[in-house]
Amino acid sequence: MTSNGTMSALPNDSNFTIVINQSWFIPFDIINILSPTLAILLSLVFISLIIFDKTCHTVSMILVFNSLVAQLFTASVLLWMVISTFINDLYQRYYRYSYCTFQGYISYVAVAGLFYSYFLQAIYRYLIVVYPTQPVWQSTKFQCFLIIGKWIVSFLYAFPHLFTGKIIYHVNDQICQMPLHLSIIAVYNIIYIYLIPMNGIMFIYFKLIRYVKEMNKHVTPANTLLRVQRELKMVRRIVVIVFILLVFGSPYATFTFMGFFAHPPKYHFRIANTFCQIALPLITIALFKFTDPLRISLMGLINRQRN
């Protein structure tokens, strides 16, 4: 035993790589278990409200439902990953487990599904405002088509990670992920998961702001202007949720950028993932707070229980 932790060795097939079992591993693992667990419980409650409350059976709430499912899926995958890490840290086992690569693959799928679920919400608000005379684009069938397409593409997008062998086992972090260094797959990953949906949401937001300003310059019926302002407010709330993800994902982004030029610090995945785990219950709460029908449904249920 040293001041830093316990020295552990990998099996023979890992060339006896020496790993230091730090004393803070287990506390961080516990935090990382509690955060997605809370996000899972909240997501299940809100999903149940949408399913059983008929007032929530609208097109916009279908998209909210999709975001909650994406959050539930992401939290479940991350919980699965951290439990694997926790067990290995607890028993000081340092080797690549059989499902590690698939675990890494499905984590990229989950994150892509999460970001694009918010992008679909922003697109729907944009269609309502800019193309109010095109009911087909606002219909349940069309939005469900987009949701299904989004999930199919999310599973397909991560195939290059899986079949090029880029997902590897990081012994210090007890996780299977792509290494954070400059490569074509890494750039492709950043563009697809982050740049496209985030820039798309911001583009829609500023486009709607400009649209509202143009309407204010002309004679516009009050009800039309109020409707447009309401949709702009909803997009603004989506921006806030994405901003929360960006703030808590900044350590991961920093280490990724650092990896393009030098080696990221030791245990970078452990540090970055802790921030990402904490963000999950926060964005779930934010989505609930920003979704009026969902909040009204829960308050009504609570009042009925009190009565």
ChimeraX attribute file (.defattr): number of C-alpha atoms within 10 A of each C-alpha:
attribute: neighborCount
match mode: 1-to-1
recipient: residues
	/A:1	8
	/A:2	9
	/A:3	7
	/A:4	11
	/A:5	14
	/A:6	14
	/A:7	13
	/A:8	15
	/A:9	17
	/A:10	17
	/A:11	12
	/A:12	8
	/A:13	8
	/A:14	13
	/A:15	9
	/A:16	11
	/A:17	14
	/A:18	14
	/A:19	17
	/A:20	15
	/A:21	21
	/A:22	15
	/A:23	12
	/A:24	10
	/A:25	17
	/A:26	16
	/A:27	11
	/A:28	16
	/A:29	21
	/A:30	13
	/A:31	15
	/A:32	24
	/A:33	22
	/A:34	15
	/A:35	22
	/A:36	27
	/A:37	20
	/A:38	17
	/A:39	26
	/A:40	23
	/A:41	15
	/A:42	19
	/A:43	26
	/A:44	15
	/A:45	13
	/A:46	22
	/A:47	19
	/A:48	12
	/A:49	20
	/A:50	21
	/A:51	13
	/A:52	11
	/A:53	14
	/A:54	10
	/A:55	14
	/A:56	20
	/A:57	14
	/A:58	14
	/A:59	17
	/A:60	18
	/A:61	17
	/A:62	19
	/A:63	23
	/A:64	24
	/A:65	22
	/A:66	23
	/A:67	26
	/A:68	26
	/A:69	20
	/A:70	24
	/A:71	28
	/A:72	25
	/A:73	21
	/A:74	26
	/A:75	28
	/A:76	18
	/A:77	21
	/A:78	27
	/A:79	21
	/A:80	16
	/A:81	20
	/A:82	25
	/A:83	16
	/A:84	18
	/A:85	21
	/A:86	21
	/A:87	14
	/A:88	15
	/A:89	18
	/A:90	13
	/A:91	8
	/A:92	18
	/A:93	19
	/A:94	24
	/A:95	19
	/A:96	17
	/A:97	14
	/A:98	8
	/A:99	9
	/A:100	19
	/A:101	22
	/A:102	13
	/A:103	19
	/A:104	23
	/A:105	22
	/A:106	20
	/A:107	23
	/A:108	23
	/A:109	24
	/A:110	22
	/A:111	21
	/A:112	25
	/A:113	27
	/A:114	24
	/A:115	22
	/A:116	26
	/A:117	26
	/A:118	24
	/A:119	25
	/A:120	22
	/A:121	22
	/A:122	27
	/A:123	18
	/A:124	20
	/A:125	23
	/A:126	21
	/A:127	16
	/A:128	17
	/A:129	20
	/A:130	13
	/A:131	12
	/A:132	12
	/A:133	11
	/A:134	11
	/A:135	12
	/A:136	11
	/A:137	15
	/A:138	19
	/A:139	15
	/A:140	16
	/A:141	12
	/A:142	14
	/A:143	21
	/A:144	15
	/A:145	11
	/A:146	15
	/A:147	20
	/A:148	13
	/A:149	11
	/A:150	17
	/A:151	19
	/A:152	13
	/A:153	14
	/A:154	22
	/A:155	16
	/A:156	11
	/A:157	18
	/A:158	22
	/A:159	14
	/A:160	15
	/A:161	21
	/A:162	17
	/A:163	10
	/A:164	9
	/A:165	10
	/A:166	18
	/A:167	21
	/A:168	17
	/A:169	20
	/A:170	17
	/A:171	18
	/A:172	17
	/A:173	19
	/A:174	25
	/A:175	24
	/A:176	24
	/A:177	22
	/A:178	21
	/A:179	18
	/A:180	21
	/A:181	19
	/A:182	15
	/A:183	12
	/A:184	8
	/A:185	16
	/A:186	17
	/A:187	12
	/A:188	15
	/A:189	19
	/A:190	13
	/A:191	13
	/A:192	17
	/A:193	21
	/A:194	16
	/A:195	13
	/A:196	14
	/A:197	22
	/A:198	21
	/A:199	12
	/A:200	16
	/A:201	26
	/A:202	18
	/A:203	13
	/A:204	20
	/A:205	24
	/A:206	14
	/A:207	15
	/A:208	23
	/A:209	17
	/A:210	12
	/A:211	16
	/A:212	17
	/A:213	11
	/A:214	11
	/A:215	15
	/A:216	11
	/A:217	8
	/A:218	8
	/A:219	8
	/A:220	12
	/A:221	9
	/A:222	9
	/A:223	9
	/A:224	12
	/A:225	15
	/A:226	13
	/A:227	13
	/A:228	22
	/A:229	17
	/A:230	14
	/A:231	20
	/A:232	24
	/A:233	17
	/A:234	18
	/A:235	26
	/A:236	21
	/A:237	18
	/A:238	22
	/A:239	19
	/A:240	16
	/A:241	20
	/A:242	19
	/A:243	14
	/A:244	18
	/A:245	19
	/A:246	17
	/A:247	14
	/A:248	19
	/A:249	19
	/A:250	15
	/A:251	19
	/A:252	22
	/A:253	16
	/A:254	13
	/A:255	20
	/A:256	21
	/A:257	15
	/A:258	16
	/A:259	16
	/A:260	15
	/A:261	11
	/A:262	13
	/A:263	14
	/A:264	18
	/A:265	11
	/A:266	10
	/A:267	14
	/A:268	18
	/A:269	22
	/A:270	20
	/A:271	16
	/A:272	18
	/A:273	20
	/A:274	21
	/A:275	19
	/A:276	24
	/A:277	25
	/A:278	21
	/A:279	21
	/A:280	25
	/A:281	23
	/A:282	17
	/A:283	20
	/A:284	22
	/A:285	15
	/A:286	16
	/A:287	22
	/A:288	20
	/A:289	14
	/A:290	17
	/A:291	15
	/A:292	12
	/A:293	19
	/A:294	22
	/A:295	16
	/A:296	15
	/A:297	19
	/A:298	18
	/A:299	12
	/A:300	12
	/A:301	13
	/A:302	11
	/A:303	10
	/A:304	9
	/A:305	8
	/A:306	7
	/A:307	5
